[in-house]
Amino acid sequence: MSDPNTPLSRRRFCAGACQIASGATLLTLVSACGGPPHSPGGGGPSASPLGKLSGQFSGSSVRVNAAGSALDTVGGAALVESNAGLFLVSRSNATTFVAIDAVCTHEGCTITGAAGDIYVCPCHGSRYDRTGHVVNGPAKSSLRQYSTTFSEGIVTITL
């Protein structure tokens, strides 16, 4: 233990100041990331992972084969990954599909799961209905919706 009456050396002062500044910077970075993730669903049913499908990007659209996937049945949903982006696609009836962005509007996390017909962000628990409207925050903005067509088992998402 040092004597409180001994003058502080420049070296010890600078080392202590750097430690304090580093700690403050680290604390600021951790708090800027939104804090710890909340339980997805905020106490509701937990999300089940969505099946993943590959989409083929060409021109101004993404094409995905619905055959043999969750999109084969009405009410089914999947995460479609393509060079053009990530999309949540659900089947609303025999010939109608809904495609929305799969990136949460709160902090940009990819939505990879659903609880029933509600998409759930795994990072902070934002919930969206199948058309992309916010059901529960912290997200405040809806997900972007894209028009779709369906022909011969292929869903086409127009960008």
Phi, psi and omega in degrees: 000137183272156179284126182297343180270352180282132180297145181281129180285156178300318181299313180294322179298311181297319179297317179294319179297320178295320178297317179294316180296319179296317179297318179295320179296315179299317178298319179296317180296317180296317181288333179289340180280008176092005179077188182290148180296144176277161176298121178304124178104350177051044178097349178277189179297143181285158183278144172261144181295142176276149172293150180252137177234150176267132176253145179260115180274130178208124179064248181239031180211162175239130180249136180223137179277120182277340185299134177075013180237182177298338180283356177291335184243147177299132183095348180286155180214154179209158173266120180257123180254132179210171176294340181272349180142189181247135184226145170260122182239132178230153179258118182267333172203192187303327184233006185242133179233154175239130178238131179224161175302146178258013181253117183302137181282353180283298182222018172082016177284151176278129178278121187237001184216169180216151172244100186067235180260022179244126175281140184235126176285129183286345185277308185228009172084010176301145182235139181229145174281179185293345177263001176095002179282142180292128175260321179216136179282186027279349178301144179246338183256144177289160174279146180292135179255144181242151177282151181226156170227161182221127179205131176052042176081003181249126174267128177248124178259120180268124183270000000 
